[in-house]
Amino acid sequence: MAIFLASIMSPFASGEVIETQFDDGTTTYTQTFQGTGYGLAGNITLPYGAEVTAASFDVTGAPSTTTWGNLTSNSDFGGAGTSSWSGTPPGFAYGFRSNMEVENDEIRLVGNPTDEVNGLDLSSDATSTGTINNTGGFAANGDHGMIGSTKALSTISLTSSTSNYRGFVFKDGDTIYSATYTSTSVWTTPTVKRYNASTGSYLGVSSVGTCPGYSQPLYTTYDATSDGNGNVWTVSYNYRILVEWDVSSNGAWTCMGTHSFAGSNYPVGVDIDEETGRMFVLLYQQSSPNYNRYLYEVNPSNPTQVNSSWLLGTRDSMGDGGTEPTGLSVILPKIITNEYTSSRGFHNYFTMDGSLVLKQGKIQIKGGGHYGMDTLGDNTIGFQCHYYSQCSSNQRNVIQREGTGAIYDLRTISSSSSVVTSKTVSLSKTISKVTVSGIVGYVPDNTSIELEVSVDGGLTWMKGRYGQVLNFATPGSSVVWKAYLNGTSTETPALDFVSLTYVVSFQTSGYFYIRSNYYSGNAPVAVTAYWNASTPAGTSLRVEVQDSSTKQFQYSGDTKTITMTSGYIYIYVRYTSTGSNTPTLEDINIALHSNAPSQVGINIGEPGMTGYSPAKVKEH
């Protein structure tokens, strides 16, 4: 700890003189103490007969050591986004955050995203200079045969033979094959039930054979597909094999061969584009931190031969932190993948553009998640909710259907282009940021779909593509979009749905903390916190230090004493909100003081102090 002293004295002799220095010519004095004690600042000699009329001493006590933790950037606050804290906070050993979002070098409460999905299913959803088919749920440059992905469709009942846990499903000829289990886990061999595709009536259990080297080749099967003529393919996650089957009309399965995948890639989906005969396999790379999903095009005659491969995305981008990929559907150029966890699922939509596979969007499906998906021959995709307790009553023991989102009947093209304008959505508060979370459609070669978005009812527009965050200069509360459908005289794109994501409310509480290394008898004696933040009406932000007790900093620049000598020091920042807005912390700077002085003072002329000579009183 250090003491700094400056002096000014005003003695009176024959005239007024202001003395501003000690005898040695210095004007300041600094003393570093290792404990309690005195320090001699210096001597001031006064002329004989002088009278001191005023004296001024400035004394400042400061710690001899101060270390800093300065958090000012995305990485300092644990990384951009809403996931767990990543990295080490500056000046500290560990960080943690809950219900927090980091963006633009600021940290705030997580917003509650609104996904506004417009599937063109109602006449009020949009208008067009071309054609909108609300029955099919799509827009195009002319009317065609298509069923959109968001169109509500009836289910296929399988109640004649029920099961609490269902897996993959596919249709082969006039028969539907449904994998059933006795528990929540698919890490076993399923019973494959057969149903009449027209009536849904139960036909019995399939007889499934073995494969060379695999006595239970359907163990951990995540997906299956059929070409409709008795040729069936399944993928086993645990065995990492693609299995080729011949399925007879009476439901007997005969193994025709297995094909293995090496490395860290696990097969989790399989499908064949029926028009071209091209075969595709969805693979999951079980490797931290991204857990990537890949699409392989393989040779149907020799599936170990990979013709092309594409990185589709990471686990977080295609699902969330708790999902795994379990299913693939291909109707070129349309590609759909599934992400599963028991309580939820996500469908991801892609289009093949030449040698590229481009993502168009992602939506969360209703109800619980599912294993496997396959076309049902009626321009729909079928899948089954897996976990009974996570399925709504109308999702149990049925095949759910979703439109393929692909044109199956190309009719007269009325124009080479058209513009679709959505209905206007009025919000309860203004927003300035919109994420384009989906522009999903059927986009053949030489066609395209372009999007513009407005938040002020159409006064100003911004172009957007999938995944892009649009930041509007002027906030607004009236969201509307326009889609430009660009085609030719012989080809038309078809707009399936548009999804926009924005935030109009926030979590009501959240916090983060940073923690020091462990102190063993040498903890700092005080902490000072400085920060810059905004707290709109209905929000608050509180900064605390925690050692053996919790103390709140009352203002930026406030200092709190540390009473412990051994242990951890925590700095907490706590957020609260009514939900309509969020506090925002721009930066926080923490000073940890060691050996800070206390009871700082000056003794002038204390008896016994070295160098002090008391004045002698002249006798009369």
C-alpha positions in Angstrom: 0.0 0.0 0.0 1.2 3.5 -0.8 0.6 6.9 0.7 1.0 10.1 -1.3 1.3 13.5 0.4 1.3 17.0 -1.0 1.7 20.2 1.2 0.9 23.9 1.0 1.7 26.1 4.0 1.1 29.8 4.4 3.4 31.3 7.1 3.3 34.9 8.2 6.5 36.9 8.9 7.3 40.4 7.6 4.9 39.6 4.7 2.8 36.8 3.6 4.7 33.9 2.0 3.2 30.7 0.6 5.5 27.7 1.1 4.8 24.9 -1.3 7.7 22.5 -0.8 9.7 20.7 1.8 13.2 21.7 2.8 14.7 19.3 0.2 12.8 21.0 -2.6 10.3 18.3 -3.1 6.5 18.9 -3.1 5.2 15.4 -2.8 6.0 12.3 -0.8 5.2 8.7 -1.4 5.6 5.9 1.2 5.0 2.2 0.5 4.0 0.3 3.7 4.3 -3.4 4.3 2.2 -3.1 7.4 1.1 -0.5 10.0 3.5 2.4 10.9 4.6 5.9 10.2 6.5 7.5 7.4 8.4 10.8 7.6 7.1 13.0 4.8 9.8 15.7 5.1 10.8 18.9 7.0 9.5 22.4 6.6 11.6 25.1 8.3 9.9 28.3 9.2 11.7 31.7 9.7 12.2 32.9 13.2 9.1 34.7 14.4 6.9 33.3 11.6 3.3 32.6 12.3 1.4 29.9 10.3 -2.0 31.1 9.4 -3.1 28.1 7.3 -1.8 24.7 6.3 -3.2 22.3 3.7 -2.2 18.7 3.2 -3.6 16.3 0.5 -3.3 12.7 1.5 -4.2 9.8 -0.9 -4.0 6.1 0.0 -3.7 3.6 -2.9 -3.1 -0.1 -3.1 0.4 -1.1 -4.1 -1.0 -3.8 -6.5 -4.2 -3.7 -8.7 -5.0 -6.3 -11.3 -7.8 -5.8 -13.9 -10.4 -7.8 -15.7 -11.8 -5.9 -18.6 -14.7 -7.3 -20.5 -15.5 -5.3 -23.7 -16.0 -7.7 -26.6 -18.0 -10.7 -27.7 -15.1 -13.1 -26.8 -14.7 -11.4 -23.4 -18.4 -12.1 -22.6 -18.0 -15.8 -23.6 -18.6 -15.7 -27.3 -21.3 -14.5 -29.6 -24.7 -16.2 -29.4 -26.8 -17.8 -26.6 -24.9 -21.0 -25.9 -22.7 -21.8 -22.9 -19.7 -19.6 -22.1 -16.7 -20.2 -24.3 -13.1 -19.3 -23.3 -11.6 -17.6 -20.3 -12.7 -14.1 -19.2 -9.9 -11.5 -19.1 -8.3 -11.3 -15.6 -10.4 -14.2 -14.3 -10.4 -18.0 -14.5 -13.9 -19.0 -15.4 -17.2 -17.6 -16.8 -20.8 -18.8 -16.8 -24.0 -17.3 -18.4 -27.6 -18.2 -18.2 -30.4 -16.7 -20.4 -27.9 -14.3 -22.0 -27.2 -13.3 -25.6 -23.9 -11.8 -26.8 -23.9 -9.7 -29.9 -22.1 -6.6 -31.2 -19.8 -6.6 -28.2 -22.7 -6.4 -25.8 -24.5 -8.8 -23.5 -28.3 -8.8 -22.9 -31.2 -11.0 -22.0 -32.1 -13.7 -24.6 -35.0 -12.6 -26.8 -38.0 -14.8 -27.3 -37.9 -15.3 -31.1 -41.1 -15.2 -33.1 -41.1 -17.4 -36.2 -43.6 -15.9 -38.6 -44.2 -18.7 -41.1 -46.4 -17.9 -44.1 -47.3 -21.0 -46.1 -49.7 -19.4 -48.5 -52.5 -21.8 -47.2 -55.1 -19.0 -46.8 -56.4 -16.5 -49.3 -55.5 -13.8 -46.8 -51.8 -14.9 -46.6 -50.7 -13.1 -49.8 -51.5 -11.7 -53.2 -49.6 -12.3 -56.4 -49.3 -11.0 -60.0 -49.1 -14.7 -60.9 -50.9 -17.7 -59.2 -51.4 -18.6 -55.6 -52.9 -22.0 -55.0 -54.2 -22.0 -51.4 -55.4 -25.6 -51.7 -51.8 -26.7 -52.4 -50.2 -24.0 -50.4 -47.8 -22.5 -52.9 -47.3 -19.7 -55.4 -45.9 -20.0 -59.0 -46.0 -18.5 -62.5 -49.1 -20.5 -63.3 -51.2 -23.2 -61.6 -49.5 -26.6 -61.2 -49.8 -29.8 -59.1 -47.9 -29.4 -55.8 -48.5 -29.8 -52.1 -46.6 -27.3 -49.9 -44.6 -28.4 -46.8 -46.7 -26.4 -44.4 -50.1 -27.5 -45.7 -52.2 -29.2 -43.1 -52.9 -32.8 -44.2 -54.8 -35.7 -42.8 -53.0 -38.6 -41.1 -53.0 -42.3 -41.9 -54.4 -44.3 -39.0 -52.5 -47.4 -37.8 -54.8 -48.1 -34.8 -55.6 -51.7 -35.8 -52.3 -52.6 -34.2 -50.9 -50.0 -31.9 -47.5 -49.3 -30.4 -46.2 -46.8 -27.9 -42.9 -46.4 -29.7 -42.5 -46.2 -33.5 -39.5 -45.6 -35.8 -38.9 -45.6 -39.5 -41.8 -46.0 -42.0 -42.0 -46.5 -45.7 -44.4 -47.6 -48.4 -43.6 -50.4 -50.8 -46.2 -51.3 -53.3 -49.6 -51.5 -51.5 -48.0 -52.1 -48.1 -46.8 -49.7 -45.4 -44.0 -51.0 -43.2 -43.7 -49.5 -39.7 -40.9 -50.1 -37.2 -42.2 -50.6 -33.6 -40.3 -50.8 -30.3 -41.0 -51.9 -26.8 -39.3 -48.9 -25.2 -38.0 -45.4 -25.9 -34.7 -46.6 -27.3 -34.1 -47.6 -30.9 -30.8 -49.3 -29.8 -32.5 -52.6 -30.4 -34.0 -54.6 -33.2 -37.6 -53.4 -34.1 -40.6 -55.4 -34.9 -41.7 -54.4 -38.4 -45.5 -54.3 -38.8 -47.3 -54.3 -42.1 -50.4 -52.3 -43.0 -52.6 -52.0 -46.0 -51.7 -48.7 -47.6 -55.3 -48.0 -48.7 -57.2 -48.9 -45.6 -54.6 -48.9 -42.8 -55.6 -52.3 -41.7 -53.0 -54.5 -40.0 -51.5 -57.3 -42.1 -49.0 -58.9 -39.7 -45.3 -58.8 -38.8 -42.5 -59.0 -41.3 -40.0 -61.8 -41.3 -36.6 -60.1 -41.3 -33.5 -62.2 -42.3 -29.9 -61.9 -41.2 -26.9 -60.6 -43.1 -23.4 -62.0 -43.3 -21.7 -60.8 -40.1 -24.8 -59.2 -38.7 -27.5 -61.3 -37.0 -29.6 -58.2 -36.3 -29.0 -55.9 -39.2 -32.0 -53.6 -38.3 -30.4 -52.8 -34.9 -30.4 -49.0 -34.4 -32.0 -48.4 -37.8 -32.6 -44.6 -38.2 -34.1 -44.5 -41.6 -35.4 -46.7 -44.5 -36.6 -46.2 -48.1 -38.1 -48.2 -50.9 -38.1 -47.8 -54.7 -41.7 -49.1 -54.6 -40.7 -52.4 -56.4 -39.5 -54.5 -53.4 -36.0 -53.0 -53.2 -35.5 -51.5 -49.7 -32.5 -49.8 -48.1 -32.0 -49.2 -44.4 -29.2 -47.5 -42.4 -27.9 -48.8 -39.0 -26.3 -46.1 -36.9 -24.4 -48.4 -34.5 -23.1 -50.8 -37.1 -22.5 -47.9 -39.5 -23.8 -49.9 -42.4 -26.2 -49.4 -45.3 -28.2 -52.6 -45.9 -29.9 -53.6 -49.2 -33.0 -55.8 -48.9 -35.4 -57.7 -51.1 -38.9 -57.5 -49.7 -41.4 -60.0 -51.0 -45.1 -59.3 -51.4 -45.8 -61.3 -48.2 -43.4 -59.1 -46.2 -40.3 -61.4 -46.0 -37.0 -59.4 -45.9 -34.0 -61.0 -47.5 -30.6 -59.3 -47.0 -28.9 -58.6 -50.4 -25.7 -57.0 -49.0 -24.2 -54.5 -46.5 -22.0 -51.5 -47.2 -19.9 -50.0 -44.4 -18.9 -46.4 -43.6 -15.5 -45.8 -42.0 -14.1 -43.0 -39.8 -16.3 -40.9 -37.6 -19.2 -40.8 -40.1 -22.4 -42.6 -39.2 -25.3 -43.2 -41.7 -28.5 -41.7 -40.4 -30.6 -41.3 -43.6 -31.1 -42.8 -47.0 -33.3 -42.0 -50.1 -33.4 -42.5 -53.8 -34.7 -39.8 -56.2 -37.3 -41.8 -58.1 -37.2 -39.7 -61.3 -33.4 -39.9 -61.8 -32.5 -43.0 -59.7 -29.8 -41.1 -57.9 -29.0 -42.4 -54.4 -28.2 -40.3 -51.4 -27.1 -41.0 -47.8 -27.2 -38.6 -44.9 -24.2 -39.0 -42.5 -23.5 -37.7 -39.1 -19.9 -36.8 -38.1 -19.7 -37.7 -34.4 -16.9 -35.1 -33.7 -17.0 -32.2 -31.3 -17.7 -29.3 -31.4 -19.7 -29.0 -34.6 -21.1 -32.5 -35.1 -21.4 -31.9 -38.8 -24.1 -33.4 -41.1 -23.0 -34.4 -44.6 -24.9 -35.5 -47.7 -23.3 -38.2 -49.9 -24.4 -39.1 -53.4 -23.4 -42.8 -53.8 -23.5 -45.3 -56.6 -26.6 -47.5 -56.1 -24.8 -50.5 -57.5 -21.8 -49.9 -55.1 -22.8 -47.5 -52.3 -19.3 -47.4 -51.0 -18.4 -45.4 -54.1 -19.1 -41.7 -53.3 -19.9 -39.6 -56.3 -20.2 -36.3 -54.5 -20.4 -35.0 -51.0 -21.7 -31.8 -49.4 -21.5 -30.3 -45.9 -25.1 -29.5 -44.9 -24.5 -27.8 -41.5 -23.7 -28.2 -37.9 -25.8 -29.7 -35.1 -26.9 -26.3 -33.8 -27.7 -24.9 -37.3 -29.8 -27.9 -38.3 -31.4 -28.7 -35.0 -30.3 -27.6 -31.5 -27.8 -28.8 -28.9 -29.9 -31.9 -28.1 -30.8 -33.2 -31.6 -29.4 -35.9 -33.9 -30.1 -36.4 -37.6 -32.6 -39.2 -38.3 -34.0 -39.2 -41.8 -33.7 -38.0 -45.4 -36.1 -37.3 -48.3 -34.9 -36.4 -51.8 -37.2 -35.2 -54.7 -34.7 -33.4 -56.8 -33.9 -30.6 -56.7 -35.7 -30.7 -53.3 -33.8 -32.3 -50.3 -35.3 -32.5 -46.8 -33.5 -33.8 -43.6 -34.9 -34.5 -40.1 -33.4 -33.7 -36.7 -34.7 -35.7 -33.7 -35.0 -35.5 -30.0 -37.9 -37.0 -28.1 -39.8 -33.9 -27.4 -39.2 -32.0 -30.7 -38.0 -32.3 -34.2 -36.8 -30.0 -37.0 -37.0 -30.3 -40.8 -34.3 -28.7 -42.9 -34.9 -27.8 -46.5 -32.3 -27.6 -49.3 -32.3 -27.2 -53.1 -29.7 -28.7 -55.5 -28.4 -26.0 -57.8 -26.0 -27.5 -60.2 -23.1 -28.9 -58.1 -24.2 -26.9 -55.1 -26.6 -27.9 -52.3 -28.1 -24.6 -50.9 -30.1 -24.4 -47.6 -33.5 -22.7 -47.9 -34.8 -23.0 -44.3 -35.6 -24.9 -41.2 -38.8 -25.2 -39.2 -39.7 -27.0 -36.0 -42.4 -29.7 -36.5 -45.4 -30.0 -34.3 -45.3 -32.5 -31.5 -42.5 -34.9 -30.7 -39.6 -36.0 -32.8 -39.4 -38.9 -35.3 -37.0 -41.4 -36.7 -37.0 -41.8 -40.5 -39.1 -40.3 -43.3 -40.1 -41.4 -46.8 -42.3 -40.5 -49.7 -45.7 -42.2 -49.6 -46.4 -42.1 -53.4 -49.1 -39.4 -53.0 -46.7 -36.4 -53.2 -46.4 -36.4 -49.5 -43.7 -37.5 -47.0 -44.7 -39.8 -44.1 -43.2 -40.1 -40.6 -44.2 -41.3 -37.2 -43.9 -39.6 -33.8 -41.6 -41.9 -31.8 -42.0 -41.4 -28.1 -45.7 -41.9 -27.0 -45.7 -39.5 -24.1 -44.2 -36.8 -26.2 -46.8 -37.2 -29.0 -50.1 -35.4 -28.9 -53.2 -37.6 -29.0 -53.7 -37.1 -32.7 -50.0 -38.1 -33.4 -50.1 -41.5 -31.8 -50.3 -44.6 -34.0 -50.7 -42.6 -37.1 -48.5 -41.7 -40.1 -48.1 -37.9 -40.2 -47.9 -36.4 -43.7 -46.2 -33.4 -45.1 -46.3 -32.1 -48.7 -43.1 -32.8 -50.6 -43.0 -29.1 -51.8 -42.2 -30.3 -55.3 -44.1 -29.8 -58.5 -45.5 -33.1 -59.6 -47.7 -31.9 -62.4 -46.3 -29.1 -64.5 -49.1 -27.3 -66.4 -49.3 -24.1 -68.4 -46.9 -21.4 -67.4 -48.8 -18.1 -67.6 -45.8 -15.8 -67.3 -42.0 -15.9 -66.9 -42.1 -13.9 -63.7 -44.4 -12.8 -60.9 -44.4 -11.0 -57.6 -45.9 -12.4 -54.4 -46.7 -9.8 -51.6 -47.5 -11.1 -48.2 -50.1 -9.9 -45.7 -48.8 -7.2 -43.3 -48.2 -8.4 -39.7 -48.6 -5.7 -37.1 -46.4 -6.0 -34.0 -46.9 -4.8 -30.5 -43.5 -2.9 -30.5 -41.1 -1.6 -33.1 -38.2 -3.8 -34.3 -35.2 -3.0 -36.4 -33.8 -6.6 -36.9 -35.3 -9.4 -38.9 -33.7 -12.8 -39.6 -34.7 -14.5 -42.9 -35.2 -18.0 -41.5 -36.7 -19.5 -44.6 -37.3 -19.0 -48.3 -38.4 -22.5 -49.2 -39.5 -23.5 -52.7 -39.1 -25.7 -55.6 -36.4 -24.1 -57.8 -35.6 -25.9 -61.0 -32.6 -25.0 -63.2 -32.7 -21.5 -64.7 -35.2 -20.2 -62.1 -34.8 -18.3 -58.9 -36.7 -16.8 -55.9 -35.7 -13.5 -54.5 -36.9 -11.9 -51.3 -37.4 -8.3 -50.0 -38.6 -7.4 -46.4 -40.0 -4.3 -44.9 -40.8 -3.4 -41.3 -42.6 -0.2 -42.0 -45.5 -1.5 -44.0 -43.7 -1.3 -47.4 -42.2 2.2 -47.3 -38.6 0.9 -47.3 -37.3 -2.5 -48.4 -34.2 -4.6 -47.8 -33.2 -7.6 -49.9 -32.7 -10.8 -47.9 -31.4 -14.4 -48.4 -31.7 -17.4 -46.2 -29.9 -17.0 -42.8 -29.3 -13.2 -43.3 -30.0 -10.8 -40.5 -31.5 -7.6 -41.8 -30.8 -4.5 -39.8 -33.2 -1.6 -40.6 -32.1 2.0 -40.1 -35.5 3.0 -39.0 -37.5 0.6 -36.7 -41.0 -0.3 -37.6 -43.9 -2.5 -36.4 -45.5 -3.5 -39.7 -43.7 -6.5 -41.3 -44.3 -7.5 -44.9 -42.4 -9.3 -47.6 -42.3 -9.6 -51.4 -41.0 -12.6 -53.3 -39.9 -12.4 -56.9 -40.5 -15.6 -58.8 -38.1 -15.6 -61.8 -38.7 -18.3 -64.4 -38.7 -19.0 -68.1 -41.4 -19.8 -70.7 -41.0 -23.5 -69.9 -39.9 -23.5 -66.2 -41.3 -21.9 -63.1 -40.1 -21.8 -59.5 -42.8 -22.5 -56.9 -42.7 -20.7 -53.5 -43.5 -23.0 -50.7 -43.2 -20.8 -47.6 -41.4 -17.8 -46.2 -40.3 -17.7 -42.5 -39.1 -14.5 -40.8 -37.8 -14.4 -37.2 -37.8 -11.4 -35.0 -37.9 -10.5 -31.3 -40.7 -8.5 -29.6 -40.2 -9.9 -26.0 -37.4 -11.1 -23.8 -36.7 -13.5 -20.9 -37.6 -11.9 -17.6 -34.3 -12.8 -15.9 -30.8 -13.9 -16.5 -27.3 -13.5 -15.2 -23.6 -14.2 -15.8 -20.7 -14.4 -13.5 -16.9 -14.5 -13.7 -14.8 -16.3 -11.1 -11.2 -15.8 -10.0 -8.6 -18.4 -9.4 -8.4 -19.8 -5.9 -6.7 -17.5 -3.3 -4.8 -19.2 -0.5 -4.3 -16.6 2.2 -3.6 -13.9 -0.4 -7.0 -12.7 -1.5 -7.4 -9.1 -2.6 -8.6 -6.7 0.1 -11.0 -4.7 -2.1 -12.8 -4.8 -5.5 -13.9 -1.8 -7.7 -16.4 -2.2 -10.5 -16.8 0.1 -13.5 -19.5 -0.5 -16.2 -21.5 1.1 -18.9 -25.0 -0.1 -19.5 -28.5 0.9 -20.6 -31.6 0.0 -18.6 -34.8 0.9 -20.4 -38.0 1.2 -18.4 -39.1 -2.0 -16.9 -35.6 -3.4 -16.6 -32.8 -3.4 -14.1 -29.1 -4.5 -13.9 -27.3 -5.3 -10.7 -23.6 -5.9 -10.2 -22.4 -7.9 -7.2 -19.2 -9.3 -5.7 -19.4 -12.5 -3.7 -16.7 -13.8 -1.3 -17.9 -15.0 2.1 -21.0 -12.8 1.5 -22.7 -11.0 -1.3 -22.3 -7.2 -1.7 -24.0 -5.0 -4.4 -22.1 -2.2 -6.1 -24.3 0.8 -5.8 -22.9 2.7 -8.8 -20.1 2.4 -11.4 -16.8 3.1 -9.7 -18.0 1.8 -6.3 -15.6 -0.2 -4.2 -16.3 -3.1 -1.9 -14.1 -4.7 0.8 -13.2 -8.3 0.6 -13.3 -9.9 4.0 -12.0 -13.4 3.3 -8.3 -14.3 2.8 -8.7 -17.6 1.1 -11.3 -18.8 -1.5 -12.8 -17.6 -4.8 -14.1 -14.2 -5.7 -17.2 -14.0 -8.0 -18.5 -11.1 -9.9 -22.2 -11.5 -10.8 -24.2 -9.3 -13.2 -28.0 -10.0 -12.8 -30.6 -8.9 -15.3 -34.4 -8.5 -14.7 -37.1 -7.4 -17.1 -40.9 -7.2 -17.4 -40.3 -8.9 -20.7 -40.9 -6.0 -23.1 -37.3 -4.9 -23.2 -33.8 -5.9 -21.9 -30.9 -4.2 -20.1 -27.8 -4.1 -22.2 -24.3 -4.2 -20.7 -21.7 -2.6 -23.0 -18.6 -3.3 -20.9 -17.5 -4.0 -17.3 -14.1 -3.5 -15.8 -13.1 -5.1 -12.5 -10.2 -3.8 -10.4 -8.8 -6.3 -7.7 -6.9 -4.4 -5.1 -4.1 -5.9 -3.0 -2.6 -4.2 0.2 -5.0 -1.3 0.1 -4.4 1.1 3.0 -6.9 1.9 5.7 -7.1 4.6 8.4 -4.9 6.9 6.4 -4.0 10.1 8.2 -1.4 12.8 9.0 0.3 13.5 12.3 1.9 16.9 12.5 4.3 17.3 15.3 3.5 14.1 17.2 5.8 13.8 20.3 8.4 11.1 19.8 8.3 11.3 16.0 11.8 11.4 14.5 12.8 14.9 13.5 10.1 16.8 15.6 11.4 19.6 17.8 8.6 21.3 19.8 8.8 25.1 20.0 10.3 26.5 23.2 8.1 29.0 25.1 10.1 32.2 25.9 9.7 33.2 29.5 8.9 36.8 30.5 
